[in-house]
Structures are given as C-alpha cells and as structure tokens.
C-alpha cells in the first residue's frame, strides 16, 4: 500500500514540475526521467529502514538532472505533437532552393524545351515587317488590283466553257464502255476495246489543248481547263484499269477476297458491271481522288455549315492571292526587265540585278504559292469531299518538314502520287523493270505534265525549261538522300527551303514572264 501511494505522489509531482511554461504536457526526456524515478521509488519502498528525507533528496537529485537543464548541443530535436502541422513558410531555413543538379534551359543537352514564345515573337516581327511593306506599296503604287470584267470576260473565255461541257461526252462514253461493251467480251481485254479506251482518253486531252491554242483566252483560266482535262483523263484511265483488273481476276479464277483485301470492295466488285451506275461514276469524277475504287469510305451526311465555311475561306484566300499578284509580283517582274541594269552590257551587273530581283520576288511568290496550296488541297478538296460525302480527306502530308526533295514530291500532292504509284510504278515493277528505272519513268511523266500545264496556257508551246528543270532535280534527289543529310533532318529541311524559295520559283517566274513578254512585244 505504501508503494502505490508513493508512486502516485511522485508521478503527480513530476507531471506538475515537468510542464512547459505554456502549460503543455511534459517532454520525452521528462517522461523518461519520471519512469526512472518511479522504478527507484519502487525499489526503495521495500526498505523500511530508509527515511522519508532521504527519499526526498533522491527526488530532488533526479529533478535537477532532468532535460530542461541539459546543454543545447546534447538535446535531441524531436518535434512536438502540436508542432508537426505548423507552417514554416517564409523562414530561410525552411526554404531550400537548390536541391538537385540541373542544366540551363538553352543548353544543348535539354531534350524538352518550349520555344513557343520565340515562335510568337517571330510571327509578330513577320507581321510588323510585312505590314510596313504593305503601307509602302500602297503609298507608292496605290490599288493595282484588277477586278474581272464580268460578262465581257465570260464572252471572251466562252470557248473554254464550251470545251468543258463537250468533254462530258467522253466521260459518258467511258462509262458506257465499261457498263455495256466490256462485259460482252470473253477476254479481260481485246484490241478493239483497248483502242476505244485509248481514243476516248486522247480526246479528253486533245480537245482542250486545241481549244487553248486556237483561241485567245485568259492564261489562268486556260491552265484551269487543262488541269481539269488532265485530271479527268487520269480518272478515266484508273477506271478502265480497275475494271480490267477485275475481269482479269475472274478470268484467272482468283479469290476476290484476297485480291481486294476489303470485304466491302469485293462484295460490290462481284456485282460488276451492274454496280457501275452513272450516278456513282459521276460521283467519282467529282470526288477529290484520282484512283477509282468500287467502295469508298463515306460520311453519313453533308455538313452544309462546314461547306459554307470552307467556301468563304476559299474566296477570301483567292482574293488575297489576287492582291499579292497584282500589287507585288506583277510590279516587281515588270520593273525587272525595264531597268537599266538589265540592259547593261556588263554580265556581272546583269547577274547581280537578276539575283537581287529573285530575292525580292521570293517572299511574295512564296506567300502566293502557300496560299494557293491551301486553296486547292485544303479548301477546294474538302469542299468536293463534303459535297460527295467522301470520307478519306488526307490530300497532303507534312511536306513542309521534308528533309529531302523525294519526301516533298511524295507528300505535297497525295492524289497524284497515289495514282502514279498504283497505276504506273507498281505495274511496271511487276513487269520486271528495275525500281530505279521505274522511278525515272514516273519522274519524266510528272515533268512532262508540268511543262504541258505551264507552257501551253501561256501560248509558248514546248519550251522545255520546266521539263529539264525537273529532270535536273534527279541528281538533287540523290544528294539529299545521302546519309549525312538523312541523319541531320534539320540540314536537309533548310536546304529544301533555300532551293524551293530563293532559286526555283522566282527564276521560273522571271524566265516565263520574259518569254511571254517577248512573244507579245512587251520587251522591245
């Protein structure tokens, strides 16, 4: 009994004496001291011979050696229960700033670096510089944009519209050949059928050519007519080629599921020739693709809001291109051949003058080319896709990231590239021709089409400049395919843009403008 009473008394005394000044509970050191004292008291209570004064002396001795009187350096820092959630923000000791090894943001070793702010800065500078050029141009020349003459211009270009309407007869004849004439033959292809198909395609190409060369029409509209006729001829060739391939598969006993690879394509093709309706054939003629298929991915409906939006953007960009051409390109090119430097007998003076004018023309020509690319391959193709519910709307790749010219030619015009690969390159390769020779043949065909679509609308005949300029790109293609440039894509992309912007297009514009001016007596 005496032991329990003594323990309770001493515990109460230590609890009271070990409290902090603010009234908080005793610390861990005080608690350990108390536990040791209680054990000592328990040991002493069994000795009845000890006096109470001796016990009080021992208690005072323990209290004098408790934690609050120890040196600061010997104290173990243990957070109090109430101080664990305390906010130490704003104290220098708490704000540890340098905790790891890091590199500067602009160091070469940085893999993730956001430079969008610099991109915005470049855009702002570009807008400011071009706005200054616009102001200077209007102050110097005023508004030079020519508004179309309306009905007068339409009357002068009436032969082009008449040619477009008559060409539809050949389109109808191409459909009739595959719908009614070809199924009568027991063979995939006969000589009379091949003659009819080739003659029909030649008419589609020849009649617009004769119309443009025999009538004085607007060069831009003439080029549009020739481009349309070439596209229709390629579509008809693809149409006949696919239908022939189906007849050959039936003749050889091939499995359509393995040939077509897509069940829907094989299912529709098995109904040939009844699956070829005039409505579906004209849908293919209007679709923004050159490759014929029995089945296309289609959207569920026409989104007229999207169509109207793209049409308005189409008109806006065409207007901007017209303003740039009249205000900058026409003025710069005309002044190039009227300056005294061009008539100088010193070759170096003329060469420096031409280089200076090429650099001057490079920016507006680049703007016009980029906007015309957007007008044709984005707005116009998407408008045709929307009106025909054509689902595959990948009309171009990321050609602006091209690290070589081969990549550019493969990506900038996917409909034509897909046609050349599907109907020319792979069939020739299957015949046993080496791949290098096949690529040269495809490139020659592309160069001839470019020469035809540029020289003929200008009334210059066959000049050969565009053709040989494209043929000269074959060594450039091989150079840009080198491992040194392939590994450094940035170098290849910079080389591509330099050749594309500052040499090819400005020089071509100057050359053909000069030839066109000489023919019409503008430069005497």
VEXDREN-2710 file (C-alpha; in Angstrom, 1 decimal):
% VEXDREN-2710
k/r/px/py/pz
1/UNK/0.0/0.0/0.0
2/UNK/2.8/2.4/0.9
3/UNK/4.4/1.6/-2.5
4/UNK/1.3/2.5/-4.6
5/UNK/0.8/5.7/-2.6
6/UNK/4.4/6.8/-3.1
7/UNK/4.3/6.1/-6.8
8/UNK/1.1/8.1/-7.3
9/UNK/2.5/11.1/-5.3
10/UNK/5.8/11.2/-7.2
11/UNK/4.0/10.8/-10.5
12/UNK/1.8/13.8/-9.8
13/UNK/4.8/15.8/-8.6
14/UNK/6.7/15.1/-11.8
15/UNK/3.8/15.9/-14.0
16/UNK/3.4/19.2/-12.4
17/UNK/7.0/20.1/-12.4
18/UNK/7.7/18.9/-16.0
19/UNK/5.1/21.0/-17.7
20/UNK/6.2/23.7/-20.1
21/UNK/5.7/27.4/-19.3
22/UNK/2.7/27.5/-21.8
23/UNK/1.0/24.6/-20.0
24/UNK/1.8/21.9/-22.5
25/UNK/2.5/18.3/-21.4
26/UNK/5.8/17.0/-20.3
27/UNK/8.6/16.2/-22.8
28/UNK/10.0/12.8/-23.6
29/UNK/13.1/13.5/-21.5
30/UNK/11.0/14.3/-18.5
31/UNK/8.9/11.2/-19.1
32/UNK/12.0/9.0/-19.2
33/UNK/13.3/10.7/-16.0
34/UNK/9.9/10.1/-14.4
35/UNK/9.9/6.4/-15.3
36/UNK/13.4/6.0/-13.9
37/UNK/12.4/7.8/-10.7
38/UNK/9.3/5.6/-10.2
39/UNK/11.4/2.5/-10.6
40/UNK/13.8/3.8/-8.0
41/UNK/11.0/4.6/-5.7
42/UNK/9.6/1.1/-6.1
43/UNK/12.9/-0.3/-5.2
44/UNK/13.3/2.0/-2.2
45/UNK/9.8/1.4/-0.8
46/UNK/10.8/-2.2/0.2
47/UNK/13.4/-0.8/2.6
48/UNK/11.6/0.3/5.6
49/UNK/14.8/1.5/7.2
50/UNK/15.1/4.4/4.8
51/UNK/13.8/7.7/6.0
52/UNK/11.4/10.0/4.0
53/UNK/14.0/12.7/4.0
54/UNK/16.4/10.5/2.2
55/UNK/13.7/9.8/-0.4
56/UNK/13.0/13.5/-0.9
57/UNK/16.7/14.1/-1.5
58/UNK/16.8/11.4/-4.2
59/UNK/13.8/13.0/-5.9
60/UNK/15.4/16.4/-5.9
61/UNK/18.6/14.9/-7.4
62/UNK/16.6/13.3/-10.2
63/UNK/14.7/16.6/-10.9
64/UNK/18.0/18.6/-11.1
65/UNK/19.3/16.2/-13.8
66/UNK/16.1/16.4/-16.0
67/UNK/16.1/17.5/-19.7
68/UNK/15.5/21.3/-19.4
69/UNK/18.8/21.9/-17.7
70/UNK/21.0/19.9/-20.2
71/UNK/23.2/21.8/-22.7
72/UNK/21.6/22.7/-26.1
73/UNK/24.1/20.7/-28.1
74/UNK/23.2/17.5/-26.3
75/UNK/19.5/17.9/-26.9
76/UNK/17.8/15.6/-29.5
77/UNK/15.5/17.7/-31.7
78/UNK/12.1/15.9/-31.7
79/UNK/9.1/17.7/-32.9
80/UNK/6.3/18.2/-30.5
81/UNK/2.9/16.6/-31.3
82/UNK/1.2/20.0/-31.8
83/UNK/4.1/21.5/-33.9
84/UNK/4.1/18.8/-36.7
85/UNK/1.5/20.6/-38.7
86/UNK/2.9/24.1/-38.1
87/UNK/3.5/26.3/-41.2
88/UNK/7.2/27.3/-41.5
89/UNK/6.8/29.1/-44.9
90/UNK/8.8/32.3/-45.1
91/UNK/11.6/31.1/-42.9
92/UNK/15.0/31.0/-44.7
93/UNK/15.9/27.7/-43.1
94/UNK/12.8/26.1/-44.4
95/UNK/13.1/27.5/-48.0
96/UNK/15.6/25.0/-49.6
97/UNK/16.0/26.2/-53.2
98/UNK/18.9/24.2/-54.6
99/UNK/18.1/20.5/-54.2
100/UNK/19.4/18.9/-57.5
101/UNK/21.8/19.2/-60.4
102/UNK/20.2/21.0/-63.3
103/UNK/21.2/22.4/-66.7
104/UNK/20.3/25.8/-68.2
105/UNK/17.3/25.8/-70.4
106/UNK/19.2/26.8/-73.6
107/UNK/21.9/24.1/-73.1
108/UNK/22.3/21.6/-75.9
109/UNK/21.5/18.7/-73.6
110/UNK/17.9/19.9/-72.9
111/UNK/15.5/17.5/-74.6
112/UNK/12.2/19.2/-73.7
113/UNK/12.3/22.9/-74.4
114/UNK/9.2/25.0/-75.1
115/UNK/10.1/27.8/-77.6
116/UNK/6.5/28.8/-78.3
117/UNK/7.2/32.3/-77.0
118/UNK/10.0/32.8/-79.6
119/UNK/7.7/31.4/-82.3
120/UNK/5.1/34.1/-81.3
121/UNK/7.9/36.7/-81.4
122/UNK/8.9/35.7/-84.9
123/UNK/5.3/35.8/-86.0
124/UNK/4.8/39.3/-84.5
125/UNK/8.0/40.5/-86.2
126/UNK/6.9/39.0/-89.5
127/UNK/3.5/40.7/-89.3
128/UNK/5.1/44.0/-88.5
129/UNK/7.6/43.9/-91.3
130/UNK/5.0/42.8/-93.9
131/UNK/2.6/45.4/-92.7
132/UNK/5.3/48.1/-93.3
133/UNK/5.8/46.7/-96.9
134/UNK/2.1/46.9/-97.5
135/UNK/1.9/50.5/-96.4
136/UNK/4.9/51.4/-98.6
137/UNK/3.4/49.6/-101.6
138/UNK/0.1/51.4/-101.3
139/UNK/1.8/54.8/-100.9
140/UNK/3.9/54.2/-104.0
141/UNK/1.5/52.4/-106.4
142/UNK/-2.0/52.7/-104.9
143/UNK/-4.5/49.9/-105.6
144/UNK/-3.5/48.0/-108.7
145/UNK/-5.8/45.0/-108.3
146/UNK/-7.8/44.4/-111.5
147/UNK/-11.5/43.5/-111.0
148/UNK/-12.8/40.9/-113.5
149/UNK/-14.8/42.4/-116.3
150/UNK/-17.8/40.2/-115.8
151/UNK/-19.8/39.3/-118.9
152/UNK/-17.2/40.7/-121.2
153/UNK/-14.6/38.4/-119.8
154/UNK/-17.0/35.5/-119.8
155/UNK/-17.7/36.1/-123.5
156/UNK/-14.0/36.1/-124.4
157/UNK/-13.5/32.9/-122.5
158/UNK/-16.7/31.2/-123.8
159/UNK/-14.7/28.6/-125.8
160/UNK/-13.3/27.2/-122.5
161/UNK/-16.7/26.7/-121.0
162/UNK/-18.0/25.2/-124.2
163/UNK/-15.0/22.8/-124.2
164/UNK/-15.7/21.8/-120.6
165/UNK/-19.3/20.9/-121.5
166/UNK/-18.4/18.9/-124.6
167/UNK/-15.8/16.9/-122.7
168/UNK/-18.5/15.3/-120.7
169/UNK/-19.5/13.4/-123.8
170/UNK/-16.2/11.5/-123.5
171/UNK/-16.9/10.9/-119.8
172/UNK/-20.2/9.3/-120.6
173/UNK/-18.6/7.2/-123.3
174/UNK/-16.0/5.9/-120.8
175/UNK/-18.8/4.8/-118.5
176/UNK/-20.7/3.2/-121.5
177/UNK/-17.6/1.2/-122.5
178/UNK/-17.3/-0.5/-119.0
179/UNK/-21.0/-0.8/-118.5
180/UNK/-22.2/-2.3/-121.8
181/UNK/-19.3/-3.0/-124.2
182/UNK/-16.6/-4.6/-122.0
183/UNK/-18.9/-7.3/-120.4
184/UNK/-19.7/-8.6/-123.9
185/UNK/-16.1/-9.8/-124.4
186/UNK/-15.0/-13.2/-123.2
187/UNK/-11.5/-12.0/-122.5
188/UNK/-10.3/-9.4/-120.0
189/UNK/-9.1/-7.0/-122.8
190/UNK/-9.4/-7.1/-126.5
191/UNK/-7.8/-4.9/-129.1
192/UNK/-11.0/-3.1/-130.2
193/UNK/-11.8/-2.4/-126.5
194/UNK/-8.3/-1.0/-125.8
195/UNK/-8.5/1.2/-128.9
196/UNK/-11.8/2.7/-127.8
197/UNK/-10.5/3.4/-124.3
198/UNK/-7.2/5.0/-125.5
199/UNK/-9.0/7.0/-128.2
200/UNK/-11.5/8.3/-125.6
201/UNK/-8.7/9.4/-123.2
202/UNK/-6.8/11.1/-126.1
203/UNK/-9.9/13.1/-127.0
204/UNK/-10.2/14.3/-123.4
205/UNK/-6.6/15.6/-123.6
206/UNK/-6.6/16.8/-127.2
207/UNK/-9.8/18.8/-127.4
208/UNK/-8.9/21.2/-124.5
209/UNK/-5.4/21.6/-125.9
210/UNK/-6.7/22.6/-129.3
211/UNK/-9.2/25.0/-127.7
212/UNK/-6.5/26.8/-125.7
213/UNK/-4.0/27.0/-128.6
214/UNK/-6.6/28.3/-131.2
215/UNK/-8.4/30.8/-129.1
216/UNK/-7.1/33.8/-127.2
217/UNK/-8.1/33.2/-123.7
218/UNK/-7.0/34.1/-120.2
219/UNK/-3.9/32.1/-119.2
220/UNK/-5.1/31.3/-115.7
221/UNK/-8.5/30.0/-117.0
222/UNK/-6.7/28.1/-119.8
223/UNK/-4.5/26.5/-117.2
224/UNK/-7.5/25.6/-115.1
225/UNK/-9.2/24.0/-118.2
226/UNK/-6.1/21.9/-119.0
227/UNK/-5.6/20.8/-115.4
228/UNK/-9.3/19.7/-115.3
229/UNK/-8.9/17.7/-118.6
230/UNK/-5.7/16.0/-117.3
231/UNK/-7.5/15.0/-114.0
232/UNK/-10.4/13.6/-116.0
233/UNK/-8.1/11.7/-118.2
234/UNK/-6.3/10.2/-115.2
235/UNK/-9.6/9.3/-113.6
236/UNK/-10.8/7.5/-116.7
237/UNK/-7.5/5.6/-117.0
238/UNK/-7.8/4.5/-113.4
239/UNK/-11.5/3.5/-114.0
240/UNK/-10.6/1.3/-117.0
241/UNK/-7.5/-0.1/-115.3
242/UNK/-9.5/-1.3/-112.2
243/UNK/-12.3/-2.8/-114.3
244/UNK/-9.8/-4.6/-116.4
245/UNK/-8.1/-5.9/-113.3
246/UNK/-11.5/-7.3/-112.1
247/UNK/-12.1/-9.0/-115.4
248/UNK/-8.6/-10.5/-115.3
249/UNK/-9.2/-11.8/-111.7
250/UNK/-12.4/-13.5/-112.9
251/UNK/-10.6/-14.9/-115.9
252/UNK/-7.7/-16.3/-113.8
253/UNK/-10.1/-17.6/-111.1
254/UNK/-8.6/-15.5/-108.3
255/UNK/-10.3/-15.2/-105.0
256/UNK/-11.7/-11.7/-104.8
257/UNK/-11.4/-11.5/-101.1
258/UNK/-7.6/-12.0/-101.3
259/UNK/-7.3/-9.6/-104.3
260/UNK/-9.4/-6.8/-102.8
261/UNK/-8.3/-7.2/-99.1
262/UNK/-11.5/-5.4/-98.1
263/UNK/-14.8/-7.4/-97.8
264/UNK/-17.0/-4.4/-98.9
265/UNK/-14.8/-3.8/-102.0
266/UNK/-15.0/-7.5/-103.0
267/UNK/-18.8/-7.6/-102.4
268/UNK/-19.5/-4.6/-104.6
269/UNK/-17.0/-5.7/-107.3
270/UNK/-18.6/-9.1/-107.6
271/UNK/-21.7/-7.3/-109.0
272/UNK/-19.8/-5.9/-112.0
273/UNK/-20.9/-4.4/-114.4
274/UNK/-24.2/-3.7/-112.7
275/UNK/-22.5/-1.9/-109.8
276/UNK/-21.2/0.8/-112.2
277/UNK/-24.1/3.2/-112.2
278/UNK/-23.9/6.6/-113.9
279/UNK/-24.6/8.3/-110.6
280/UNK/-21.7/6.6/-108.9
281/UNK/-19.4/7.2/-111.8
282/UNK/-20.1/10.9/-111.8
283/UNK/-19.6/10.9/-108.0
284/UNK/-16.1/9.5/-108.7
285/UNK/-15.5/12.2/-111.3
286/UNK/-16.3/14.9/-108.8
287/UNK/-14.5/13.3/-105.8
288/UNK/-11.1/14.7/-104.8
289/UNK/-9.3/11.5/-105.7
290/UNK/-7.8/10.1/-109.0
291/UNK/-7.9/6.4/-108.1
292/UNK/-11.1/4.5/-108.8
293/UNK/-12.5/2.0/-106.3
294/UNK/-15.7/0.1/-106.1
295/UNK/-16.1/1.1/-102.5
296/UNK/-15.1/4.4/-100.7
297/UNK/-15.4/5.4/-97.0
298/UNK/-18.4/7.7/-96.9
299/UNK/-19.7/10.1/-94.3
300/UNK/-23.3/9.8/-93.2
301/UNK/-24.5/13.2/-94.4
302/UNK/-23.3/16.5/-95.9
303/UNK/-22.4/19.1/-93.3
304/UNK/-23.5/22.3/-95.1
305/UNK/-22.2/24.6/-92.3
306/UNK/-18.7/23.2/-92.9
307/UNK/-19.1/23.5/-96.6
308/UNK/-20.2/27.2/-96.4
309/UNK/-17.3/28.0/-94.0
310/UNK/-14.7/26.4/-96.3
311/UNK/-16.3/28.2/-99.3
312/UNK/-16.0/31.6/-97.7
313/UNK/-12.3/30.8/-96.7
314/UNK/-11.7/29.7/-100.3
315/UNK/-13.0/33.1/-101.7
316/UNK/-11.0/35.1/-99.1
317/UNK/-7.7/33.4/-99.8
318/UNK/-8.2/33.7/-103.6
319/UNK/-8.8/37.4/-103.1
320/UNK/-5.6/37.7/-101.1
321/UNK/-3.6/35.9/-103.8
322/UNK/-5.1/38.2/-106.4
323/UNK/-4.0/41.3/-104.4
324/UNK/-0.5/39.9/-103.8
325/UNK/0.0/39.0/-107.5
326/UNK/-1.2/42.4/-108.8
327/UNK/0.4/44.6/-106.1
328/UNK/3.8/42.9/-105.8
329/UNK/4.6/40.2/-108.3
330/UNK/3.5/41.9/-111.5
331/UNK/5.1/45.2/-110.5
332/UNK/8.4/43.6/-109.5
333/UNK/8.6/41.4/-112.6
334/UNK/7.7/44.2/-114.9
335/UNK/10.3/46.5/-113.4
336/UNK/12.9/43.8/-113.6
337/UNK/13.1/44.0/-117.4
338/UNK/12.7/47.8/-117.7
339/UNK/15.6/48.8/-115.5
340/UNK/18.9/50.0/-117.0
341/UNK/20.8/47.2/-115.1
342/UNK/19.0/44.6/-117.2
343/UNK/20.2/46.3/-120.5
344/UNK/23.7/46.7/-119.3
345/UNK/26.5/45.1/-121.4
346/UNK/28.3/44.1/-118.2
347/UNK/27.5/40.5/-117.4
348/UNK/28.2/40.9/-113.6
349/UNK/25.8/43.8/-113.5
350/UNK/23.0/41.9/-115.1
351/UNK/23.7/38.8/-112.9
352/UNK/23.6/40.9/-109.7
353/UNK/20.4/42.6/-110.9
354/UNK/18.7/39.2/-111.6
355/UNK/19.8/37.8/-108.2
356/UNK/18.5/40.9/-106.5
357/UNK/15.1/40.7/-108.2
358/UNK/14.9/36.9/-107.4
359/UNK/15.4/37.7/-103.7
360/UNK/12.8/40.5/-104.0
361/UNK/10.3/38.1/-105.6
362/UNK/10.9/35.2/-103.4
363/UNK/8.7/36.3/-100.5
364/UNK/5.5/37.3/-102.4
365/UNK/5.8/34.3/-104.6
366/UNK/6.2/32.0/-101.6
367/UNK/3.1/33.6/-100.0
368/UNK/1.1/33.1/-103.1
369/UNK/2.3/29.5/-103.6
370/UNK/1.5/28.6/-99.9
371/UNK/-2.0/30.2/-100.1
372/UNK/-2.8/28.5/-103.4
373/UNK/-1.7/25.2/-101.9
374/UNK/-4.2/25.8/-99.0
375/UNK/-6.9/26.9/-101.5
376/UNK/-6.6/23.8/-103.7
377/UNK/-5.6/21.0/-101.4
378/UNK/-7.4/22.0/-98.3
379/UNK/-10.4/24.2/-99.1
380/UNK/-11.3/23.0/-102.6
381/UNK/-10.6/19.3/-102.0
382/UNK/-12.5/19.4/-98.7
383/UNK/-15.4/21.2/-100.4
384/UNK/-15.6/18.4/-103.0
385/UNK/-15.3/15.8/-100.3
386/UNK/-18.1/17.3/-98.3
387/UNK/-20.4/17.6/-101.3
388/UNK/-19.8/14.0/-102.3
389/UNK/-19.5/12.6/-98.7
390/UNK/-16.0/11.3/-99.5
391/UNK/-14.5/10.2/-96.2
392/UNK/-10.8/9.9/-96.8
393/UNK/-9.6/13.5/-96.6
394/UNK/-5.9/13.0/-96.5
395/UNK/-5.0/15.1/-99.5
396/UNK/-1.4/16.1/-98.5
397/UNK/1.2/15.1/-96.0
398/UNK/3.6/17.2/-93.8
399/UNK/5.7/18.2/-96.8
400/UNK/6.9/21.3/-95.0
401/UNK/9.0/19.1/-92.8
402/UNK/10.6/17.3/-95.7
403/UNK/14.3/16.7/-95.3
404/UNK/14.9/15.8/-99.0
405/UNK/13.2/16.5/-102.3
406/UNK/12.0/13.0/-102.7
407/UNK/10.0/13.3/-99.5
408/UNK/8.5/16.6/-100.7
409/UNK/7.3/15.1/-104.0
410/UNK/5.8/12.1/-102.2
411/UNK/3.8/14.3/-99.7
412/UNK/2.7/17.5/-101.3
413/UNK/0.1/16.1/-103.7
414/UNK/-1.1/12.7/-102.4
415/UNK/-3.9/12.1/-105.0
416/UNK/-1.5/12.3/-108.0
417/UNK/1.3/10.5/-106.0
418/UNK/-1.1/7.6/-105.2
419/UNK/-2.2/7.4/-108.9
420/UNK/1.4/7.2/-110.1
421/UNK/2.3/4.5/-107.5
422/UNK/-0.9/2.5/-108.0
423/UNK/-1.3/2.6/-111.8
424/UNK/2.2/3.2/-113.2
425/UNK/5.0/2.4/-110.7
426/UNK/3.9/-0.9/-109.3
427/UNK/2.6/-2.3/-112.6
428/UNK/5.9/-1.5/-114.3
429/UNK/7.8/-3.0/-111.4
430/UNK/5.7/-6.2/-111.6
431/UNK/6.6/-6.5/-115.3
432/UNK/10.3/-6.9/-114.2
433/UNK/11.6/-3.3/-114.7
434/UNK/14.2/-2.3/-112.1
435/UNK/13.0/0.1/-109.4
436/UNK/15.4/2.9/-110.4
437/UNK/14.2/2.9/-114.0
438/UNK/10.6/2.9/-112.8
439/UNK/11.3/5.9/-110.7
440/UNK/12.9/7.8/-113.6
441/UNK/9.9/7.0/-115.8
442/UNK/7.5/8.3/-113.2
443/UNK/9.5/11.4/-112.8
444/UNK/9.7/12.0/-116.5
445/UNK/5.9/11.7/-116.8
446/UNK/5.5/14.2/-113.9
447/UNK/7.9/16.6/-115.6
448/UNK/6.1/16.4/-118.9
449/UNK/2.8/17.2/-117.3
450/UNK/4.2/20.2/-115.5
451/UNK/5.7/21.5/-118.8
452/UNK/2.3/21.0/-120.5
453/UNK/0.3/22.8/-117.8
454/UNK/2.6/25.8/-117.7
455/UNK/3.8/26.4/-121.3
456/UNK/0.6/25.7/-123.2
457/UNK/-1.7/28.2/-121.3
458/UNK/0.9/30.9/-121.8
459/UNK/0.9/30.2/-125.5
460/UNK/4.7/29.5/-125.6
461/UNK/4.5/26.0/-127.0
462/UNK/7.0/23.4/-125.8
463/UNK/9.9/25.4/-124.2
464/UNK/11.3/22.6/-122.2
465/UNK/12.5/24.8/-119.4
466/UNK/10.2/23.3/-116.8
467/UNK/10.7/19.8/-118.1
468/UNK/14.5/20.0/-117.9
469/UNK/14.4/21.9/-114.6
470/UNK/12.5/19.0/-113.0
471/UNK/14.8/16.4/-114.7
472/UNK/17.7/18.3/-113.1
473/UNK/16.2/17.6/-109.7
474/UNK/17.1/13.9/-110.0
475/UNK/20.8/14.5/-109.0
476/UNK/19.5/16.8/-106.3
477/UNK/17.2/14.0/-105.1
478/UNK/20.3/11.7/-104.9
479/UNK/22.3/14.3/-103.0
480/UNK/19.6/14.9/-100.4
481/UNK/19.3/11.1/-99.9
482/UNK/22.9/10.9/-98.6
483/UNK/23.4/9.6/-95.1
484/UNK/24.9/12.8/-93.9
485/UNK/21.7/14.7/-94.8
486/UNK/19.4/11.9/-93.8
487/UNK/20.8/11.8/-90.3
488/UNK/20.6/15.6/-89.9
489/UNK/17.0/16.3/-90.9
490/UNK/17.3/20.0/-90.0
491/UNK/20.0/20.5/-92.5
492/UNK/18.0/18.7/-95.2
493/UNK/14.9/20.8/-94.4
494/UNK/16.9/24.1/-94.6
495/UNK/18.4/23.0/-97.9
496/UNK/15.0/22.2/-99.3
497/UNK/13.5/25.6/-98.3
498/UNK/16.5/27.5/-99.7
499/UNK/16.2/25.9/-103.1
500/UNK/12.4/26.0/-103.0
501/UNK/12.1/29.7/-102.1
502/UNK/15.1/31.5/-103.5
503/UNK/16.0/29.8/-106.7
504/UNK/13.4/27.6/-108.4
505/UNK/10.2/29.6/-108.3
506/UNK/11.5/33.2/-108.6
507/UNK/13.8/32.2/-111.5
508/UNK/10.9/30.3/-113.3
509/UNK/8.6/33.3/-112.9
510/UNK/11.2/35.7/-114.3
511/UNK/12.0/33.4/-117.2
512/UNK/8.5/32.7/-118.3
513/UNK/7.4/36.3/-117.8
514/UNK/10.2/37.4/-120.1
515/UNK/9.3/34.8/-122.8
516/UNK/5.7/35.7/-122.6
517/UNK/6.6/39.4/-122.9
518/UNK/8.9/38.9/-125.8
519/UNK/6.1/37.0/-127.7
520/UNK/3.6/39.7/-127.1
521/UNK/6.0/42.6/-127.9
522/UNK/6.2/43.9/-124.3
523/UNK/10.0/44.0/-124.3
524/UNK/11.4/45.6/-127.4
END
